[in-house]
Amino acid sequence: MSAHTGDAAPVIERWIYGGLRLNGTKQVHAWLPEPPANTPLGEELWYGHRGRWVVGGIYQANVARHEQRVSLHGRPSRWLQRYEDRTAVGRWEVLDRQARDTVAQLALERRAAKDTALAEALAPLLAIAATLRTGEQRRALLAYVTAQVYAARARRG
């Protein structure tokens, strides 16, 4: 412990990876310190470190706890085990997938804004969509187009 800052020396803790999140447009990774047995999970801690982790995996993290914050030193490493609460892991997996889908959608929208071929290809679909009257019809068109895209990819290998 430093005498004038009150900062603790870094220690190794067991942290659970909660998945990717978006903080505005910035990608961050959610981590939760592993709670003691029969103790509820704490709040997510968000860090911008790059890496690949398994949602619900427990990793070693080198951290220092300060009065009002927790500093992560380096990136969590060394997978230890899977967190046992499948409900919590499932919830994190949904949030992770949602964030990754949003990132991909934003990237596609940026690309589409620069890609006239994509805009030209979408124009007839948008014209068809404009004639549809119900949500069911629009979802059916979306499902049909999605199935065709996946089928074309499968044929390509």
Backbone hydrogen bonds, N-H to C=O, Kabsch-Sander energy under -0.5 kcal/mol:
donor,donor_aa,acceptor,acceptor_aa,energy
2,S,7,D,-2.1
6,G,2,S,-1.7
8,A,65,R,-0.9
11,V,63,V,-3.2
13,E,61,A,-2.9
15,W,13,E,-0.6
15,W,59,Y,-2.8
16,I,32,L,-3.5
17,Y,57,G,-2.6
18,G,16,I,-0.6
18,G,30,A,-3.3
19,G,30,A,-0.8
21,R,28,V,-2.9
23,N,26,K,-3.1
24,G,22,L,-0.7
25,T,23,N,-0.6
26,K,23,N,-1.6
28,V,21,R,-2.5
29,H,47,Y,-3.6
30,A,19,G,-3.2
31,W,45,L,-2.5
32,L,16,I,-2.3
34,E,14,R,-3.1
39,T,36,P,-1.3
45,L,31,W,-3.0
47,Y,29,H,-2.2
55,V,53,W,-0.5
56,G,17,Y,-3.3
57,G,54,V,-2.5
58,I,81,Q,-3.5
59,Y,15,W,-3.3
59,Y,57,G,-0.5
60,Q,77,S,-2.5
60,Q,78,R,-0.9
61,A,13,E,-2.8
62,N,73,H,-0.5
63,V,11,V,-2.9
63,V,61,A,-0.8
64,A,71,S,-2.4
66,H,64,A,-0.5
66,H,69,R,-3.2
71,S,64,A,-3.1
73,H,62,N,-3.5
73,H,71,S,-0.6
74,G,72,L,-0.7
77,S,60,Q,-2.3
80,L,58,I,-3.6
81,Q,58,I,-1.0
83,Y,56,G,-3.4
86,R,84,E,-1.4
89,V,85,D,-2.4
90,G,86,R,-2.6
91,R,87,T,-2.0
92,W,88,A,-2.4
93,E,89,V,-2.5
94,V,90,G,-1.9
95,L,91,R,-2.1
96,D,92,W,-2.8
97,R,93,E,-2.6
98,Q,94,V,-2.5
99,A,95,L,-2.2
100,R,96,D,-2.6
101,D,97,R,-2.7
102,T,98,Q,-2.1
103,V,99,A,-2.4
104,A,100,R,-2.3
105,Q,101,D,-2.6
106,L,102,T,-2.7
107,A,103,V,-2.1
108,L,104,A,-2.4
109,E,105,Q,-2.6
110,R,106,L,-2.2
111,R,107,A,-2.4
112,A,108,L,-3.2
113,A,109,E,-1.8
114,K,110,R,-0.7
114,K,111,R,-1.1
115,D,111,R,-1.2
116,T,114,K,-0.8
119,A,115,D,-1.8
120,E,116,T,-2.7
121,A,117,A,-2.1
122,L,118,L,-2.1
123,A,119,A,-1.4
125,L,121,A,-0.6
126,L,122,L,-2.7
127,A,123,A,-2.0
128,I,124,P,-2.2
129,A,125,L,-2.9
130,A,126,L,-1.9
131,T,127,A,-0.7
131,T,128,I,-1.3
132,L,128,I,-0.6
132,L,129,A,-1.0
138,R,134,T,-2.0
139,R,135,G,-2.8
140,A,136,E,-2.3
141,L,137,Q,-2.2
142,L,138,R,-2.4
143,A,139,R,-2.8
144,Y,140,A,-2.5
145,V,141,L,-2.8
146,T,142,L,-2.6
147,A,143,A,-2.6
148,Q,144,Y,-2.2
149,V,145,V,-2.3
150,Y,146,T,-2.5
151,A,147,A,-2.4
152,A,148,Q,-2.3
153,R,149,V,-2.0
154,A,150,Y,-2.3
155,R,151,A,-2.2
156,R,152,A,-1.6
157,G,153,R,-1.3
